[in-house]
Amino acid sequence: MGGTKKPTISKLKKLASRRDEKKKDEKKREAYRSYITEKEKQDIVNFVKRQKYVTPYMISRRAEVKLSLARDLLRSLAKEGILKLEEKNRELEIYVPISS
């Protein structure tokens, strides 16, 4: 029967300006690095020893490296005996520091 009213020209301008503001405000995705320096690795080891548990996500966000690199780093620390793999499933690996 009638449907919705067409928006007025001023309404259209307001909607367009709001869309433009949202696009500007959108957070740009940061590209994380795919390498890690020896100093950063040592900082991560010190960080890991102070935590109750560690996940690859925690390391990735702290060091701003790719998630796959953080996962590989935690696996290598587990092989070195610094960490112990506590729980693992398809999506998540939880490591616990070994207290010396």
C-alpha positions as MATLAB code, in Angstrom:
seq = 'MGGTKKPTISKLKKLASRRDEKKKDEKKREAYRSYITEKEKQDIVNFVKRQKYVTPYMISRRAEVKLSLARDLLRSLAKEGILKLEEKNRELEIYVPISS';
ca = [
       0.000    0.000    0.000;
       2.272    2.883    0.697;
       5.589    1.650    1.907;
       8.105    3.765    3.687;
       8.615    7.425    2.946;
      11.551    8.564    0.901;
      14.097   10.402    3.014;
      14.479   14.100    2.420;
      17.602   15.546    0.841;
      18.890   16.827    4.192;
      18.369   13.366    5.728;
      20.337   11.782    2.881;
      23.204   14.236    3.423;
      23.294   13.455    7.147;
      23.322    9.709    6.486;
      26.133   10.079    3.954;
      28.240   12.163    6.346;
      27.724    9.614    9.150;
      28.848    6.785    6.863;
      31.972    8.744    5.931;
      32.783    9.346    9.615;
      32.407    5.640   10.393;
      34.777    4.709    7.586;
      37.380    7.151    8.892;
      36.993    5.897   12.452;
      37.347    2.233   11.544;
      40.452    0.802   13.033;
      42.995   -0.241   10.487;
      44.376   -3.706   10.905;
      47.987   -3.773   11.898;
      50.317   -6.084   10.063;
      52.283   -8.070   12.597;
      55.904   -8.959   12.020;
      57.009  -12.416   10.951;
      60.369  -12.329   12.732;
      61.642  -11.933   16.267;
      64.992  -10.685   17.513;
      67.093  -12.426   20.123;
      66.522   -9.624   22.641;
      62.750   -9.850   22.172;
      62.923  -13.598   22.617;
      64.711  -13.118   25.937;
      62.085  -10.577   27.024;
      59.348  -13.062   26.143;
      61.083  -15.815   28.133;
      61.227  -13.508   31.171;
      57.555  -12.606   30.688;
      56.561  -16.263   30.373;
      58.298  -17.247   33.593;
      56.220  -14.726   35.578;
      52.837  -15.899   34.244;
      50.550  -18.615   35.574;
      49.849  -19.776   32.031;
      50.675  -18.663   28.503;
      48.869  -18.937   25.186;
      50.152  -18.120   21.694;
      47.658  -15.257   21.533;
      49.198  -13.608   24.611;
      52.674  -13.771   23.093;
      51.473  -12.611   19.685;
      49.818   -9.491   21.075;
      52.617   -8.656   23.488;
      55.456   -8.979   20.964;
      53.347   -7.888   17.965;
      54.307  -10.921   15.919;
      52.215  -13.311   13.874;
      50.274  -15.961   15.734;
      52.067  -18.785   13.919;
      55.436  -17.392   15.034;
      54.233  -17.143   18.635;
      53.002  -20.742   18.465;
      56.378  -21.918   17.121;
      58.219  -19.965   19.805;
      56.178  -21.542   22.597;
      56.754  -25.004   21.157;
      60.508  -24.393   21.062;
      60.452  -23.152   24.675;
      58.616  -26.339   25.636;
      61.341  -28.412   23.967;
      63.985  -26.433   25.873;
      62.227  -27.255   29.145;
      61.129  -23.734   30.055;
      57.436  -24.476   29.483;
      55.184  -27.493   29.758;
      52.220  -28.105   27.474;
      49.294  -28.293   29.876;
      46.298  -28.483   27.548;
      45.911  -28.690   23.804;
      42.992  -28.933   21.450;
      42.428  -28.034   17.834;
      42.348  -24.281   18.402;
      44.290  -23.597   21.584;
      47.517  -24.555   23.312;
      47.995  -23.660   26.975;
      51.508  -23.721   28.407;
      52.568  -23.546   32.026;
      56.054  -22.436   33.101;
      58.143  -25.080   34.815;
      59.241  -23.764   38.201;
      62.917  -24.400   38.855;
];
